[in-house]
Amino acid sequence: DAMVIQNPRYQVTQFGKPVTLSCSQTLNHNVMYWYQQKSSQAPKLLFHYYDKDFNNEADTPDNFQSRRPNTSFCFLDIRSPGLGDAAMYLCATSRDLGREKLFFGSGTQLSVL
Amino acid sequence: QKEVEQNSGPLSVPEGAIASLNCTYSDRGSQSFFWYRQYSGKSPELIMSIYSNGDKEDGRFTAQLNKASQYVSLLIRDSQPSDSATYLCAVWPPSNTGKLIFGQGTTLQVKP
């Protein structure tokens, strides 16, 4: 029944060790987003894909990369995680841009040791 | 000025009362407005969307939009302890850049 699925729910990595978070959707939506949310803060958009078109936010560090191999899947790669990258990572989808509702996955809580 | 502003709270109301959550936005051309509920450690869940001036009701929830005042509110009637959460206001700016703008959220505490 789940429409936007994120794995894993919790991820622990070591400082500097690459990590990949995954997201899949069954909604066939065109747009997939990755947000970073730290405690008591608003979700912060890292980037989004409109179909295969990648859109990076200007303030997203180069340490963060993303891949969308097909409509259903999207990955977030953190090349060298730092302690400041510990956060909840949220994947979301929408049918289109503007006016559209975003549907969120359950999130991945990332810890960096 | 922040693009979407909310009072971070906490807003504390007794069980059964009406909780009123407020949000202001800076971009006058914005057209789409959303309220998300987020429990601690969980992801945001959409509870209301509103696109036109006036009120929109869904069960115990009423969203109110006043574009002239650039103001969106969420009323929760008959508040329950299970309503205790952070409520995020989100606004699509007219630029259509793909960036839904979130407020920082208001924490609601409903006390039995």
HADDOCK unambig.tbl for C-alpha pairs under 7 A between the chains (distance, minus, plus):
assign (segid A and resid 41 and name CA) (segid B and resid 104 and name CA) 5.57 0.50 0.50
assign (segid A and resid 42 and name CA) (segid B and resid 102 and name CA) 6.02 0.50 0.50
assign (segid A and resid 42 and name CA) (segid B and resid 103 and name CA) 6.04 0.50 0.50
assign (segid A and resid 42 and name CA) (segid B and resid 104 and name CA) 4.47 0.50 0.50
assign (segid A and resid 42 and name CA) (segid B and resid 105 and name CA) 6.78 0.50 0.50
assign (segid A and resid 43 and name CA) (segid B and resid 102 and name CA) 6.77 0.50 0.50
assign (segid A and resid 97 and name CA) (segid B and resid 96 and name CA) 6.24 0.50 0.50
assign (segid A and resid 97 and name CA) (segid B and resid 98 and name CA) 5.56 0.50 0.50
assign (segid A and resid 98 and name CA) (segid B and resid 92 and name CA) 5.91 0.50 0.50
assign (segid A and resid 98 and name CA) (segid B and resid 96 and name CA) 5.19 0.50 0.50
assign (segid A and resid 98 and name CA) (segid B and resid 98 and name CA) 6.77 0.50 0.50
assign (segid A and resid 99 and name CA) (segid B and resid 31 and name CA) 6.80 0.50 0.50
assign (segid A and resid 99 and name CA) (segid B and resid 32 and name CA) 4.98 0.50 0.50
assign (segid A and resid 99 and name CA) (segid B and resid 92 and name CA) 6.25 0.50 0.50
assign (segid A and resid 104 and name CA) (segid B and resid 43 and name CA) 6.66 0.50 0.50
assign (segid A and resid 104 and name CA) (segid B and resid 44 and name CA) 6.51 0.50 0.50
assign (segid A and resid 105 and name CA) (segid B and resid 43 and name CA) 6.82 0.50 0.50
assign (segid A and resid 106 and name CA) (segid B and resid 42 and name CA) 6.50 0.50 0.50
assign (segid A and resid 106 and name CA) (segid B and resid 43 and name CA) 5.24 0.50 0.50
assign (segid A and resid 107 and name CA) (segid B and resid 43 and name CA) 5.82 0.50 0.50
